[in-house]
Amino acid sequence: MNKKILLGKRLRELRKRNGINQEKLAELISVEPATISNIENGKNYPSMTNLESILNVLDSSFLEAFDFEHKKTPKDLLNEINTTLNNNPEKIEAIYKIVMALTK
């Protein structure tokens, strides 16, 4: 997936985690709400100044903003789960029980 889109999605997650809407974030960093929208929708990268301001408001780090590892496709996730289970067959029963408990 495009890095600009991933960064926008990640910043949206961080904003929502902090309970701030786009308009309030824009106000807090002195930009137009459309600027925040364009960043979150992957249309534009934030300037370094805006990114630093956004992260300060959201009490987040650059490292946290660029942590995209949790954004994997279902197919990639299943492949990773299968690889993990193949490397740890003794944990298959425990994982099965967890999955079944979560899906009930």
FENBEL-V195741 format. One record per residue. N is the residue number from 1. PHI is phi in radians with two decimals (none if undefined). PSI is psi in degrees with one decimal (NA if undefined). D_FIRST is the distance of its C-alpha to the first C-alpha in Angstrom with 1 decimal. Layout:
n-><N;N>
phi-><PHI;PHI>
psi-><PSI;PSI>
d_first-><D_FIRST;D_FIRST>
This chain:
n-><1;2;3;4;5;6;7;8;9;10;11;12;13;14;15;16;17;18;19;20;21;22;23;24;25;26;27;28;29;30;31;32;33;34;35;36;37;38;39;40;41;42;43;44;45;46;47;48;49;50;51;52;53;54;55;56;57;58;59;60;61;62;63;64;65;66;67;68;69;70;71;72;73;74;75;76;77;78;79;80;81;82;83;84;85;86;87;88;89;90;91;92;93;94;95;96;97;98;99;100;101;102;103;104>
phi-><none;-0.99;-1.11;-1.13;-1.19;-1.07;-1.11;-1.05;-1.11;-1.15;-1.13;-1.08;-1.03;-1.14;-1.11;-1.13;-1.03;-1.59;1.18;-1.96;-1.51;-1.05;-1.10;-1.16;-1.06;-1.03;-1.08;-1.16;-1.91;1.08;-2.29;-1.31;-0.97;-1.09;-1.11;-1.12;-1.03;-1.13;-1.18;-1.17;-1.54;1.30;-1.43;-2.37;-1.39;-1.29;-1.15;-1.07;-1.11;-1.14;-1.08;-1.09;-1.14;-1.03;-1.15;-1.12;-1.09;-1.50;0.89;-2.20;-1.84;-1.05;-1.04;-1.13;-1.15;-1.75;-1.51;-1.77;-1.02;-1.32;-1.68;-2.11;-1.27;-0.96;-1.11;-1.10;-1.10;-1.10;-1.08;-1.17;-1.09;-1.06;-1.09;-1.08;-1.16;-1.10;-1.49;-2.41;-1.05;-1.21;-1.76;-1.03;-1.10;-1.11;-1.13;-1.01;-1.09;-1.11;-1.07;-1.13;-1.16;-1.26;-1.64;-1.50>
psi-><147.2;132.7;-33.7;-41.0;-43.0;-43.3;-43.6;-44.8;-40.3;-43.0;-36.6;-44.0;-45.4;-39.6;-47.6;-36.8;-31.2;0.9;32.1;133.9;168.6;-40.2;-43.5;-43.0;-44.0;-44.1;-43.4;-27.3;8.5;49.0;170.3;146.9;-31.9;-29.8;-45.9;-43.8;-46.4;-35.4;-49.5;-27.5;3.8;18.5;-35.4;147.6;147.1;150.3;161.8;-38.6;-46.9;-40.1;-44.7;-41.1;-44.0;-47.6;-34.7;-46.4;-39.7;2.9;48.5;163.8;164.4;-40.6;-44.4;-37.8;-32.9;16.6;94.1;0.5;-29.3;-7.7;80.9;153.2;157.2;-37.7;-44.1;-40.3;-44.7;-41.3;-41.2;-40.3;-46.4;-42.9;-44.6;-44.9;-38.1;-32.4;-11.6;62.4;-23.9;-13.4;-0.5;-45.7;-43.6;-42.8;-41.1;-45.9;-40.3;-47.1;-44.7;-38.4;-37.2;-26.5;-0.2;NA>
d_first-><0.0;3.8;6.3;8.7;7.2;6.9;10.3;11.7;11.1;12.6;15.5;16.2;16.6;18.9;20.8;21.4;22.4;25.0;26.2;25.8;25.0;23.3;26.8;28.3;25.5;26.0;29.7;29.5;27.7;29.6;27.0;26.7;24.8;22.8;21.5;20.1;18.8;17.0;15.4;14.3;13.0;10.8;13.5;15.0;14.8;17.8;20.7;21.6;24.6;22.9;20.3;23.3;25.2;22.6;22.3;26.1;26.5;24.1;25.8;22.6;21.8;19.4;18.5;17.9;15.7;13.3;13.5;10.0;11.5;12.5;9.1;9.2;9.7;13.5;13.9;12.6;14.8;17.7;17.5;17.7;20.5;22.3;22.2;23.6;26.2;27.2;27.8;29.7;31.7;34.1;31.6;30.8;33.6;32.7;29.0;30.3;32.6;29.9;27.7;30.7;31.8;28.5;28.5;32.1>
